[in-house]
Amino acid sequence: MEKRYPVSGRFGQEEWNRLSELLEFFNGESIGDVSINDGLKVCVNHTYETFHDFKEMVEEVGHLKSENCKLKNRVKELEEKHKEIKTGIMELNRMILKTEYNSCL
């Protein structure tokens, strides 16, 4: 059977708070006395899950940045086409006005 040890020692306030939170978690889960090995397994699993989630978020951020870049390029293309269309409309309008003016002469 695995030995179980009480938490003792001189810890800084931050470390003590973390250990206390971990102890509260174990007590809240009705685990009772927890071996160091079990505690480490929980911490390692939680750390692994956190890193896995972080990796997924980093990948998603990369994907979103790529999509954002594509959308910005598409907006530039559409703005250029809008400018061309607007210029074409202005040219047609000018030609219509010129034709109307010439027909009045």
Buried (B, 14 or more C-beta within 10 A) or exposed (E): EEEEEEEEEEEEEEEEEEBEEBBEBBEEEEBEEBBEEBBEEBEEEEEEEEEEEEEEEEEEEEEEEEEEEEEEEEEEEEEEEEEEEEEEEEEEEEEEEEEEEEEEE
